[in-house]
């Protein structure tokens, strides 16, 4: 069961990213790429959330690939480093989202 943890976090992030990409998440303060700038304009909200969703999917796919390889090489090492292996790519996707947002308008 602990080995499933290698896949759960990235899979959940992918599932949460899909509605953002599809423009199904209206501006709100709970779910989505929320900043003062994205909340100030619906157009900015949807454009930034679409980009952020794609960045999060890319980060999650990267995490899934790395986690799979490391799990095959050393299951114990992979489980021990799972938080970092999942969080670092997501932080990089956040940085990419902020850079994209900065370029909007």
C-alpha angles and dihedrals in degrees: 000000000000089000091064088065087074088068105029101075097049091043092052091048090051091050091049092048097055097072089048091054092047092051093243095129111083120207108288140142098246112050130033138031097322121189131137088258096051092045091051096067133026091215092054090044095056096041093048093044092050091053093042091050091053092047091050092050091050090050092048094049089050089050091049092052095046092043091050093050093045092045090054092048098042121355094191094052092049094052092047093053098037096111093054093041090055102035101046095059090045090052089051089051089052090052090050089049091052091049090050091048091051090056093052114102 
